Amino acid sequence: MKNITNSLVPFAASVLCGACLTVVLGLLMILMTAVGFGSGMPFLYFQRLNLPAISIALPIVGMVLFAAILVGISGQPAEAIKPTVIEGTTLSKEWKKEEHRLKAA
């Protein structure tokens, strides 16, 4: 599983960069259309390149990839994660006997 996770990381990073590039192109198209540059041609190119569908698909693919990577990373054996134990420390008998509860005001 770890090999698959390591191979998905570059692909997920490229999908993230592609999604950011799509956002920049969308903002550029909006600014060019608002100013009147090219008399509506930027919007035509935006639709011909199918950027509205790509701007939806890339983040979804990225979320799925990052979720798969997260599952692959967290699937480590239990031996790798051990609690920290300080040797020679014991709780006092008073601490064990006392009930620590919040008191109402």
PDB file as gemmi writes it, atoms N, CA and C in Angstrom:
CRYST1    1.000    1.000    1.000  90.00  90.00  90.00 P 1                      
ATOM      1  N   MET A   1       0.820  -1.191   0.000  1.00  0.00           N  
ATOM      2  CA  MET A   1       0.000   0.000   0.000  1.00  0.00           C  
ATOM      3  C   MET A   1       0.867   1.259   0.000  1.00  0.00           C  
ATOM      4  N   LYS A   2       2.038   1.148   0.636  1.00  0.00           N  
ATOM      5  CA  LYS A   2       2.904   2.308   0.715  1.00  0.00           C  
ATOM      6  C   LYS A   2       3.469   2.673  -0.653  1.00  0.00           C  
ATOM      7  N   ASN A   3       3.733   1.670  -1.502  1.00  0.00           N  
ATOM      8  CA  ASN A   3       4.232   1.943  -2.844  1.00  0.00           C  
ATOM      9  C   ASN A   3       3.192   2.690  -3.671  1.00  0.00           C  
ATOM     10  N   ILE A   4       1.949   2.306  -3.530  1.00  0.00           N  
ATOM     11  CA  ILE A   4       0.870   2.991  -4.244  1.00  0.00           C  
ATOM     12  C   ILE A   4       0.750   4.425  -3.755  1.00  0.00           C  
ATOM     13  N   THR A   5       0.867   4.609  -2.447  1.00  0.00           N  
ATOM     14  CA  THR A   5       0.769   5.955  -1.875  1.00  0.00           C  
ATOM     15  C   THR A   5       1.889   6.840  -2.396  1.00  0.00           C  
ATOM     16  N   ASN A   6       3.106   6.307  -2.439  1.00  0.00           N  
ATOM     17  CA  ASN A   6       4.232   7.095  -2.928  1.00  0.00           C  
ATOM     18  C   ASN A   6       4.108   7.426  -4.405  1.00  0.00           C  
ATOM     19  N   SER A   7       3.465   6.582  -5.181  1.00  0.00           N  
ATOM     20  CA  SER A   7       3.293   6.871  -6.597  1.00  0.00           C  
ATOM     21  C   SER A   7       2.145   7.857  -6.853  1.00  0.00           C  
ATOM     22  N   LEU A   8       1.207   7.975  -5.917  1.00  0.00           N  
ATOM     23  CA  LEU A   8       0.088   8.900  -6.102  1.00  0.00           C  
ATOM     24  C   LEU A   8       0.430  10.342  -5.733  1.00  0.00           C  
ATOM     25  N   VAL A   9       1.460  10.546  -4.937  1.00  0.00           N  
ATOM     26  CA  VAL A   9       1.785  11.899  -4.463  1.00  0.00           C  
ATOM     27  C   VAL A   9       2.124  12.850  -5.612  1.00  0.00           C  
ATOM     28  N   PRO A  10       2.997  12.489  -6.575  1.00  0.00           N  
ATOM     29  CA  PRO A  10       3.255  13.430  -7.672  1.00  0.00           C  
ATOM     30  C   PRO A  10       2.016  13.710  -8.520  1.00  0.00           C  
ATOM     31  N   PHE A  11       1.201  12.688  -8.728  1.00  0.00           N  
ATOM     32  CA  PHE A  11      -0.020  12.886  -9.518  1.00  0.00           C  
ATOM     33  C   PHE A  11      -0.982  13.823  -8.796  1.00  0.00           C  
ATOM     34  N   ALA A  12      -1.111  13.664  -7.481  1.00  0.00           N  
ATOM     35  CA  ALA A  12      -1.988  14.542  -6.707  1.00  0.00           C  
ATOM     36  C   ALA A  12      -1.462  15.972  -6.701  1.00  0.00           C  
ATOM     37  N   ALA A  13      -0.146  16.137  -6.633  1.00  0.00           N  
ATOM     38  CA  ALA A  13       0.438  17.484  -6.674  1.00  0.00           C  
ATOM     39  C   ALA A  13       0.199  18.145  -8.025  1.00  0.00           C  
ATOM     40  N   SER A  14       0.295  17.372  -9.114  1.00  0.00           N  
ATOM     41  CA  SER A  14       0.033  17.942 -10.440  1.00  0.00           C  
ATOM     42  C   SER A  14      -1.440  18.299 -10.612  1.00  0.00           C  
ATOM     43  N   VAL A  15      -2.336  17.504 -10.031  1.00  0.00           N  
ATOM     44  CA  VAL A  15      -3.768  17.832 -10.086  1.00  0.00           C  
ATOM     45  C   VAL A  15      -4.033  19.117  -9.303  1.00  0.00           C  
ATOM     46  N   LEU A  16      -3.362  19.289  -8.168  1.00  0.00           N  
ATOM     47  CA  LEU A  16      -3.513  20.510  -7.382  1.00  0.00           C  
ATOM     48  C   LEU A  16      -3.030  21.727  -8.161  1.00  0.00           C  
ATOM     49  N   CYS A  17      -1.889  21.606  -8.831  1.00  0.00           N  
ATOM     50  CA  CYS A  17      -1.381  22.704  -9.655  1.00  0.00           C  
ATOM     51  C   CYS A  17      -2.317  22.991 -10.829  1.00  0.00           C  
ATOM     52  N   GLY A  18      -2.869  21.948 -11.428  1.00  0.00           N  
ATOM     53  CA  GLY A  18      -3.814  22.125 -12.534  1.00  0.00           C  
ATOM     54  C   GLY A  18      -5.088  22.831 -12.091  1.00  0.00           C  
ATOM     55  N   ALA A  19      -5.563  22.502 -10.890  1.00  0.00           N  
ATOM     56  CA  ALA A  19      -6.756  23.170 -10.369  1.00  0.00           C  
ATOM     57  C   ALA A  19      -6.474  24.651 -10.118  1.00  0.00           C  
ATOM     58  N   CYS A  20      -5.289  24.954  -9.599  1.00  0.00           N  
ATOM     59  CA  CYS A  20      -4.921  26.360  -9.384  1.00  0.00           C  
ATOM     60  C   CYS A  20      -4.793  27.104 -10.706  1.00  0.00           C  
ATOM     61  N   LEU A  21      -4.229  26.453 -11.713  1.00  0.00           N  
ATOM     62  CA  LEU A  21      -4.108  27.065 -13.038  1.00  0.00           C  
ATOM     63  C   LEU A  21      -5.489  27.326 -13.643  1.00  0.00           C  
ATOM     64  N   THR A  22      -6.420  26.423 -13.444  1.00  0.00           N  
ATOM     65  CA  THR A  22      -7.780  26.603 -13.942  1.00  0.00           C  
ATOM     66  C   THR A  22      -8.455  27.798 -13.272  1.00  0.00           C  
ATOM     67  N   VAL A  23      -8.218  27.959 -11.978  1.00  0.00           N  
ATOM     68  CA  VAL A  23      -8.779  29.109 -11.258  1.00  0.00           C  
ATOM     69  C   VAL A  23      -8.206  30.409 -11.807  1.00  0.00           C  
ATOM     70  N   VAL A  24      -6.901  30.434 -12.059  1.00  0.00           N  
ATOM     71  CA  VAL A  24      -6.270  31.639 -12.605  1.00  0.00           C  
ATOM     72  C   VAL A  24      -6.822  31.947 -13.990  1.00  0.00           C  
ATOM     73  N   LEU A  25      -6.985  30.937 -14.826  1.00  0.00           N  
ATOM     74  CA  LEU A  25      -7.551  31.163 -16.163  1.00  0.00           C  
ATOM     75  C   LEU A  25      -8.992  31.670 -16.083  1.00  0.00           C  
ATOM     76  N   GLY A  26      -9.755  31.146 -15.143  1.00  0.00           N  
ATOM     77  CA  GLY A  26     -11.128  31.617 -14.967  1.00  0.00           C  
ATOM     78  C   GLY A  26     -11.181  33.070 -14.528  1.00  0.00           C  
ATOM     79  N   LEU A  27     -10.322  33.426 -13.581  1.00  0.00           N  
ATOM     80  CA  LEU A  27     -10.279  34.832 -13.136  1.00  0.00           C  
ATOM     81  C   LEU A  27      -9.823  35.755 -14.256  1.00  0.00           C  
ATOM     82  N   LEU A  28      -8.843  35.303 -15.025  1.00  0.00           N  
ATOM     83  CA  LEU A  28      -8.377  36.102 -16.160  1.00  0.00           C  
ATOM     84  C   LEU A  28      -9.482  36.289 -17.188  1.00  0.00           C  
ATOM     85  N   MET A  29     -10.249  35.231 -17.449  1.00  0.00           N  
ATOM     86  CA  MET A  29     -11.355  35.332 -18.395  1.00  0.00           C  
ATOM     87  C   MET A  29     -12.414  36.305 -17.888  1.00  0.00           C  
ATOM     88  N   ILE A  30     -12.713  36.243 -16.595  1.00  0.00           N  
ATOM     89  CA  ILE A  30     -13.717  37.151 -16.030  1.00  0.00           C  
ATOM     90  C   ILE A  30     -13.255  38.598 -16.131  1.00  0.00           C  
ATOM     91  N   LEU A  31     -11.994  38.847 -15.808  1.00  0.00           N  
ATOM     92  CA  LEU A  31     -11.473  40.214 -15.902  1.00  0.00           C  
ATOM     93  C   LEU A  31     -11.461  40.721 -17.341  1.00  0.00           C  
ATOM     94  N   MET A  32     -11.052  39.868 -18.284  1.00  0.00           N  
ATOM     95  CA  MET A  32     -11.007  40.292 -19.684  1.00  0.00           C  
ATOM     96  C   MET A  32     -12.409  40.545 -20.231  1.00  0.00           C  
ATOM     97  N   THR A  33     -13.369  39.739 -19.829  1.00  0.00           N  
ATOM     98  CA  THR A  33     -14.742  39.934 -20.292  1.00  0.00           C  
ATOM     99  C   THR A  33     -15.349  41.179 -19.663  1.00  0.00           C  
ATOM    100  N   ALA A  34     -15.036  41.434 -18.391  1.00  0.00           N  
ATOM    101  CA  ALA A  34     -15.601  42.598 -17.703  1.00  0.00           C  
ATOM    102  C   ALA A  34     -15.071  43.901 -18.289  1.00  0.00           C  
ATOM    103  N   VAL A  35     -13.818  43.902 -18.700  1.00  0.00           N  
ATOM    104  CA  VAL A  35     -13.217  45.108 -19.265  1.00  0.00           C  
ATOM    105  C   VAL A  35     -13.654  45.306 -20.703  1.00  0.00           C  
ATOM    106  N   GLY A  36     -14.028  44.235 -21.374  1.00  0.00           N  
ATOM    107  CA  GLY A  36     -14.454  44.333 -22.770  1.00  0.00           C  
ATOM    108  C   GLY A  36     -13.339  44.027 -23.728  1.00  0.00           C  
ATOM    109  N   PHE A  37     -12.280  43.407 -23.235  1.00  0.00           N  
ATOM    110  CA  PHE A  37     -11.138  43.072 -24.075  1.00  0.00           C  
ATOM    111  C   PHE A  37     -11.498  41.913 -25.000  1.00  0.00           C  
ATOM    112  N   GLY A  38     -11.329  42.067 -26.283  1.00  0.00           N  
ATOM    113  CA  GLY A  38     -11.555  40.998 -27.250  1.00  0.00           C  
ATOM    114  C   GLY A  38     -13.009  40.800 -27.628  1.00  0.00           C  
ATOM    115  N   SER A  39     -13.881  41.637 -27.200  1.00  0.00           N  
ATOM    116  CA  SER A  39     -15.315  41.616 -27.512  1.00  0.00           C  
ATOM    117  C   SER A  39     -15.942  40.234 -27.320  1.00  0.00           C  
ATOM    118  N   GLY A  40     -15.721  39.633 -26.170  1.00  0.00           N  
ATOM    119  CA  GLY A  40     -16.355  38.368 -25.826  1.00  0.00           C  
ATOM    120  C   GLY A  40     -15.611  37.123 -26.256  1.00  0.00           C  
ATOM    121  N   MET A  41     -14.469  37.276 -26.904  1.00  0.00           N  
ATOM    122  CA  MET A  41     -13.705  36.115 -27.341  1.00  0.00           C  
ATOM    123  C   MET A  41     -13.141  35.283 -26.185  1.00  0.00           C  
ATOM    124  N   PRO A  42     -12.692  35.900 -25.065  1.00  0.00           N  
ATOM    125  CA  PRO A  42     -12.171  35.063 -23.969  1.00  0.00           C  
ATOM    126  C   PRO A  42     -13.203  34.068 -23.445  1.00  0.00           C  
ATOM    127  N   PHE A  43     -14.470  34.481 -23.375  1.00  0.00           N  
ATOM    128  CA  PHE A  43     -15.504  33.577 -22.891  1.00  0.00           C  
ATOM    129  C   PHE A  43     -15.722  32.427 -23.873  1.00  0.00           C  
ATOM    130  N   LEU A  44     -15.610  32.700 -25.171  1.00  0.00           N  
ATOM    131  CA  LEU A  44     -15.754  31.664 -26.183  1.00  0.00           C  
ATOM    132  C   LEU A  44     -14.632  30.635 -26.066  1.00  0.00           C  
ATOM    133  N   TYR A  45     -13.401  31.114 -25.876  1.00  0.00           N  
ATOM    134  CA  TYR A  45     -12.284  30.191 -25.687  1.00  0.00           C  
ATOM    135  C   TYR A  45     -12.429  29.401 -24.392  1.00  0.00           C  
ATOM    136  N   PHE A  46     -12.927  30.057 -23.376  1.00  0.00           N  
ATOM    137  CA  PHE A  46     -13.143  29.403 -22.075  1.00  0.00           C  
ATOM    138  C   PHE A  46     -14.104  28.223 -22.236  1.00  0.00           C  
ATOM    139  N   GLN A  47     -15.146  28.402 -23.014  1.00  0.00           N  
ATOM    140  CA  GLN A  47     -16.108  27.324 -23.233  1.00  0.00           C  
ATOM    141  C   GLN A  47     -15.573  26.262 -24.186  1.00  0.00           C  
ATOM    142  N   ARG A  48     -14.824  26.663 -25.207  1.00  0.00           N  
ATOM    143  CA  ARG A  48     -14.288  25.686 -26.158  1.00  0.00           C  
ATOM    144  C   ARG A  48     -13.245  24.772 -25.518  1.00  0.00           C  
ATOM    145  N   LEU A  49     -12.475  25.293 -24.594  1.00  0.00           N  
ATOM    146  CA  LEU A  49     -11.489  24.467 -23.893  1.00  0.00           C  
ATOM    147  C   LEU A  49     -12.143  23.603 -22.815  1.00  0.00           C  
ATOM    148  N   ASN A  50     -13.446  23.770 -22.634  1.00  0.00           N  
ATOM    149  CA  ASN A  50     -14.222  23.009 -21.665  1.00  0.00           C  
ATOM    150  C   ASN A  50     -13.713  23.239 -20.235  1.00  0.00           C  
ATOM    151  N   LEU A  51     -13.275  24.459 -19.961  1.00  0.00           N  
ATOM    152  CA  LEU A  51     -12.748  24.786 -18.640  1.00  0.00           C  
ATOM    153  C   LEU A  51     -13.799  24.769 -17.530  1.00  0.00           C  
ATOM    154  N   PRO A  52     -15.067  25.048 -17.794  1.00  0.00           N  
ATOM    155  CA  PRO A  52     -16.034  24.916 -16.693  1.00  0.00           C  
ATOM    156  C   PRO A  52     -16.116  23.490 -16.147  1.00  0.00           C  
ATOM    157  N   ALA A  53     -16.094  22.494 -17.018  1.00  0.00           N  
ATOM    158  CA  ALA A  53     -16.137  21.101 -16.556  1.00  0.00           C  
ATOM    159  C   ALA A  53     -14.824  20.699 -15.899  1.00  0.00           C  
ATOM    160  N   ILE A  54     -13.716  21.176 -16.448  1.00  0.00           N  
ATOM    161  CA  ILE A  54     -12.409  20.865 -15.876  1.00  0.00           C  
ATOM    162  C   ILE A  54     -12.260  21.501 -14.499  1.00  0.00           C  
ATOM    163  N   SER A  55     -12.810  22.702 -14.332  1.00  0.00           N  
ATOM    164  CA  SER A  55     -12.686  23.371 -13.033  1.00  0.00           C  
ATOM    165  C   SER A  55     -13.498  22.668 -11.948  1.00  0.00           C  
ATOM    166  N   ILE A  56     -14.448  21.852 -12.325  1.00  0.00           N  
ATOM    167  CA  ILE A  56     -15.197  21.038 -11.355  1.00  0.00           C  
ATOM    168  C   ILE A  56     -14.519  19.680 -11.167  1.00  0.00           C  
ATOM    169  N   ALA A  57     -14.041  19.083 -12.261  1.00  0.00           N  
ATOM    170  CA  ALA A  57     -13.495  17.727 -12.196  1.00  0.00           C  
ATOM    171  C   ALA A  57     -12.143  17.656 -11.483  1.00  0.00           C  
ATOM    172  N   LEU A  58     -11.268  18.639 -11.705  1.00  0.00           N  
ATOM    173  CA  LEU A  58      -9.939  18.575 -11.106  1.00  0.00           C  
ATOM    174  C   LEU A  58      -9.956  18.592  -9.578  1.00  0.00           C  
ATOM    175  N   PRO A  59     -10.716  19.477  -8.936  1.00  0.00           N  
ATOM    176  CA  PRO A  59     -10.740  19.411  -7.468  1.00  0.00           C  
ATOM    177  C   PRO A  59     -11.332  18.106  -6.931  1.00  0.00           C  
ATOM    178  N   ILE A  60     -12.319  17.553  -7.627  1.00  0.00           N  
ATOM    179  CA  ILE A  60     -12.895  16.275  -7.175  1.00  0.00           C  
ATOM    180  C   ILE A  60     -11.851  15.167  -7.275  1.00  0.00           C  
ATOM    181  N   VAL A  61     -11.134  15.112  -8.391  1.00  0.00           N  
ATOM    182  CA  VAL A  61     -10.076  14.109  -8.552  1.00  0.00           C  
ATOM    183  C   VAL A  61      -8.990  14.316  -7.505  1.00  0.00           C  
ATOM    184  N   GLY A  62      -8.647  15.571  -7.238  1.00  0.00           N  
ATOM    185  CA  GLY A  62      -7.636  15.859  -6.227  1.00  0.00           C  
ATOM    186  C   GLY A  62      -8.062  15.416  -4.834  1.00  0.00           C  
ATOM    187  N   MET A  63      -9.323  15.648  -4.483  1.00  0.00           N  
ATOM    188  CA  MET A  63      -9.806  15.211  -3.168  1.00  0.00           C  
ATOM    189  C   MET A  63      -9.777  13.696  -3.041  1.00  0.00           C  
ATOM    190  N   VAL A  64     -10.139  12.997  -4.104  1.00  0.00           N  
ATOM    191  CA  VAL A  64     -10.102  11.529  -4.065  1.00  0.00           C  
ATOM    192  C   VAL A  64      -8.665  11.032  -3.924  1.00  0.00           C  
ATOM    193  N   LEU A  65      -7.741  11.654  -4.663  1.00  0.00           N  
ATOM    194  CA  LEU A  65      -6.337  11.246  -4.577  1.00  0.00           C  
ATOM    195  C   LEU A  65      -5.756  11.509  -3.193  1.00  0.00           C  
ATOM    196  N   PHE A  66      -6.026  12.691  -2.639  1.00  0.00           N  
ATOM    197  CA  PHE A  66      -5.496  13.005  -1.317  1.00  0.00           C  
ATOM    198  C   PHE A  66      -6.124  12.122  -0.249  1.00  0.00           C  
ATOM    199  N   ALA A  67      -7.378  11.740  -0.428  1.00  0.00           N  
ATOM    200  CA  ALA A  67      -8.003  10.812   0.524  1.00  0.00           C  
ATOM    201  C   ALA A  67      -7.348   9.437   0.438  1.00  0.00           C  
ATOM    202  N   ALA A  68      -7.039   8.983  -0.777  1.00  0.00           N  
ATOM    203  CA  ALA A  68      -6.361   7.692  -0.940  1.00  0.00           C  
ATOM    204  C   ALA A  68      -4.963   7.735  -0.338  1.00  0.00           C  
ATOM    205  N   ILE A  69      -4.284   8.853  -0.495  1.00  0.00           N  
ATOM    206  CA  ILE A  69      -2.956   9.001   0.094  1.00  0.00           C  
ATOM    207  C   ILE A  69      -3.049   8.994   1.615  1.00  0.00           C  
ATOM    208  N   LEU A  70      -4.042   9.681   2.153  1.00  0.00           N  
ATOM    209  CA  LEU A  70      -4.214   9.727   3.604  1.00  0.00           C  
ATOM    210  C   LEU A  70      -4.509   8.342   4.169  1.00  0.00           C  
ATOM    211  N   VAL A  71      -5.333   7.574   3.478  1.00  0.00           N  
ATOM    212  CA  VAL A  71      -5.627   6.203   3.929  1.00  0.00           C  
ATOM    213  C   VAL A  71      -4.365   5.349   3.861  1.00  0.00           C  
ATOM    214  N   GLY A  72      -3.572   5.526   2.822  1.00  0.00           N  
ATOM    215  CA  GLY A  72      -2.339   4.762   2.691  1.00  0.00           C  
ATOM    216  C   GLY A  72      -1.319   5.111   3.751  1.00  0.00           C  
ATOM    217  N   ILE A  73      -1.249   6.376   4.124  1.00  0.00           N  
ATOM    218  CA  ILE A  73      -0.296   6.801   5.149  1.00  0.00           C  
ATOM    219  C   ILE A  73      -0.749   6.349   6.524  1.00  0.00           C  
ATOM    220  N   SER A  74      -2.036   6.446   6.813  1.00  0.00           N  
ATOM    221  CA  SER A  74      -2.521   6.090   8.144  1.00  0.00           C  
ATOM    222  C   SER A  74      -2.662   4.583   8.331  1.00  0.00           C  
ATOM    223  N   GLY A  75      -2.464   3.803   7.307  1.00  0.00           N  
ATOM    224  CA  GLY A  75      -2.579   2.359   7.411  1.00  0.00           C  
ATOM    225  C   GLY A  75      -1.306   1.690   7.906  1.00  0.00           C  
ATOM    226  N   GLN A  76      -0.525   2.381   8.730  1.00  0.00           N  
ATOM    227  CA  GLN A  76       0.708   1.815   9.260  1.00  0.00           C  
ATOM    228  C   GLN A  76       0.386   0.815  10.356  1.00  0.00           C  
ATOM    229  N   PRO A  77       1.284  -0.130  10.606  1.00  0.00           N  
ATOM    230  CA  PRO A  77       1.039  -1.093  11.676  1.00  0.00           C  
ATOM    231  C   PRO A  77       1.031  -0.421  13.042  1.00  0.00           C  
ATOM    232  N   ALA A  78       0.381  -1.085  13.991  1.00  0.00           N  
ATOM    233  CA  ALA A  78       0.222  -0.499  15.321  1.00  0.00           C  
ATOM    234  C   ALA A  78       1.542  -0.392  16.063  1.00  0.00           C  
ATOM    235  N   GLU A  79       2.547  -1.188  15.720  1.00  0.00           N  
ATOM    236  CA  GLU A  79       3.828  -1.121  16.394  1.00  0.00           C  
ATOM    237  C   GLU A  79       4.544   0.193  16.136  1.00  0.00           C  
ATOM    238  N   ALA A  80       4.265   0.808  15.003  1.00  0.00           N  
ATOM    239  CA  ALA A  80       4.946   2.050  14.675  1.00  0.00           C  
ATOM    240  C   ALA A  80       4.495   3.197  15.565  1.00  0.00           C  
ATOM    241  N   ILE A  81       3.290   3.120  16.076  1.00  0.00           N  
ATOM    242  CA  ILE A  81       2.759   4.173  16.926  1.00  0.00           C  
ATOM    243  C   ILE A  81       2.683   3.629  18.351  1.00  0.00           C  
ATOM    244  N   LYS A  82       3.604   4.088  19.190  1.00  0.00           N  
ATOM    245  CA  LYS A  82       3.630   3.622  20.571  1.00  0.00           C  
ATOM    246  C   LYS A  82       3.397   4.806  21.501  1.00  0.00           C  
ATOM    247  N   PRO A  83       2.698   4.586  22.594  1.00  0.00           N  
ATOM    248  CA  PRO A  83       2.502   5.683  23.543  1.00  0.00           C  
ATOM    249  C   PRO A  83       3.808   5.999  24.263  1.00  0.00           C  
ATOM    250  N   THR A  84       3.950   7.254  24.641  1.00  0.00           N  
ATOM    251  CA  THR A  84       5.141   7.680  25.356  1.00  0.00           C  
ATOM    252  C   THR A  84       4.977   7.329  26.830  1.00  0.00           C  
ATOM    253  N   VAL A  85       5.914   6.557  27.344  1.00  0.00           N  
ATOM    254  CA  VAL A  85       5.877   6.154  28.748  1.00  0.00           C  
ATOM    255  C   VAL A  85       7.176   6.622  29.398  1.00  0.00           C  
ATOM    256  N   ILE A  86       7.038   7.346  30.489  1.00  0.00           N  
ATOM    257  CA  ILE A  86       8.204   7.805  31.226  1.00  0.00           C  
ATOM    258  C   ILE A  86       8.454   6.807  32.347  1.00  0.00           C  
ATOM    259  N   GLU A  87       9.647   6.249  32.361  1.00  0.00           N  
ATOM    260  CA  GLU A  87       9.957   5.226  33.348  1.00  0.00           C  
ATOM    261  C   GLU A  87      10.144   5.853  34.729  1.00  0.00           C  
ATOM    262  N   GLY A  88       9.722   5.117  35.736  1.00  0.00           N  
ATOM    263  CA  GLY A  88       9.934   5.554  37.113  1.00  0.00           C  
ATOM    264  C   GLY A  88       8.883   6.507  37.631  1.00  0.00           C  
ATOM    265  N   THR A  89       7.857   6.820  36.865  1.00  0.00           N  
ATOM    266  CA  THR A  89       6.816   7.719  37.354  1.00  0.00           C  
ATOM    267  C   THR A  89       5.611   6.903  37.765  1.00  0.00           C  
ATOM    268  N   THR A  90       5.083   7.219  38.910  1.00  0.00           N  
ATOM    269  CA  THR A  90       3.863   6.573  39.379  1.00  0.00           C  
ATOM    270  C   THR A  90       2.922   7.630  39.907  1.00  0.00           C  
ATOM    271  N   LEU A  91       1.668   7.342  39.844  1.00  0.00           N  
ATOM    272  CA  LEU A  91       0.690   8.266  40.376  1.00  0.00           C  
ATOM    273  C   LEU A  91       0.597   8.073  41.888  1.00  0.00           C  
ATOM    274  N   SER A  92       0.462   9.180  42.573  1.00  0.00           N  
ATOM    275  CA  SER A  92       0.349   9.070  44.025  1.00  0.00           C  
ATOM    276  C   SER A  92      -1.006   8.474  44.390  1.00  0.00           C  
ATOM    277  N   LYS A  93      -1.072   7.917  45.594  1.00  0.00           N  
ATOM    278  CA  LYS A  93      -2.310   7.288  46.037  1.00  0.00           C  
ATOM    279  C   LYS A  93      -3.406   8.316  46.205  1.00  0.00           C  
ATOM    280  N   GLU A  94      -3.024   9.533  46.590  1.00  0.00           N  
ATOM    281  CA  GLU A  94      -4.023  10.599  46.755  1.00  0.00           C  
ATOM    282  C   GLU A  94      -4.661  10.931  45.409  1.00  0.00           C  
ATOM    283  N   TRP A  95      -3.869  10.973  44.377  1.00  0.00           N  
ATOM    284  CA  TRP A  95      -4.383  11.307  43.049  1.00  0.00           C  
ATOM    285  C   TRP A  95      -5.371  10.243  42.577  1.00  0.00           C  
ATOM    286  N   LYS A  96      -5.098   8.991  42.874  1.00  0.00           N  
ATOM    287  CA  LYS A  96      -5.983   7.917  42.456  1.00  0.00           C  
ATOM    288  C   LYS A  96      -7.295   7.942  43.217  1.00  0.00           C  
ATOM    289  N   LYS A  97      -7.240   8.319  44.494  1.00  0.00           N  
ATOM    290  CA  LYS A  97      -8.440   8.296  45.328  1.00  0.00           C  
ATOM    291  C   LYS A  97      -9.354   9.486  45.042  1.00  0.00           C  
ATOM    292  N   GLU A  98      -8.776  10.616  44.737  1.00  0.00           N  
ATOM    293  CA  GLU A  98      -9.584  11.830  44.537  1.00  0.00           C  
ATOM    294  C   GLU A  98     -10.382  11.718  43.248  1.00  0.00           C  
ATOM    295  N   GLU A  99     -11.547  12.250  43.307  1.00  0.00           N  
ATOM    296  CA  GLU A  99     -12.366  12.344  42.104  1.00  0.00           C  
ATOM    297  C   GLU A  99     -12.236  13.762  41.581  1.00  0.00           C  
ATOM    298  N   HIS A 100     -11.786  13.873  40.379  1.00  0.00           N  
ATOM    299  CA  HIS A 100     -11.585  15.185  39.786  1.00  0.00           C  
ATOM    300  C   HIS A 100     -12.792  15.498  38.903  1.00  0.00           C  
ATOM    301  N   ARG A 101     -13.658  16.280  39.452  1.00  0.00           N  
ATOM    302  CA  ARG A 101     -14.847  16.693  38.706  1.00  0.00           C  
ATOM    303  C   ARG A 101     -14.979  18.200  38.816  1.00  0.00           C  
ATOM    304  N   LEU A 102     -15.605  18.780  37.820  1.00  0.00           N  
ATOM    305  CA  LEU A 102     -15.856  20.205  37.860  1.00  0.00           C  
ATOM    306  C   LEU A 102     -17.022  20.489  38.783  1.00  0.00           C  
ATOM    307  N   LYS A 103     -16.870  21.541  39.556  1.00  0.00           N  
ATOM    308  CA  LYS A 103     -17.933  21.907  40.469  1.00  0.00           C  
ATOM    309  C   LYS A 103     -18.767  23.023  39.840  1.00  0.00           C  
ATOM    310  N   ALA A 104     -20.054  22.927  40.006  1.00  0.00           N  
ATOM    311  CA  ALA A 104     -20.949  23.950  39.458  1.00  0.00           C  
ATOM    312  C   ALA A 104     -20.816  25.219  40.283  1.00  0.00           C  
ATOM    313  N   ALA A 105     -20.918  26.344  39.630  1.00  0.00           N  
ATOM    314  CA  ALA A 105     -20.790  27.629  40.318  1.00  0.00           C  
ATOM    315  C   ALA A 105     -22.043  27.994  41.075  1.00  0.00           C  
TER     316      ALA A 105                                                      
END                                                                             
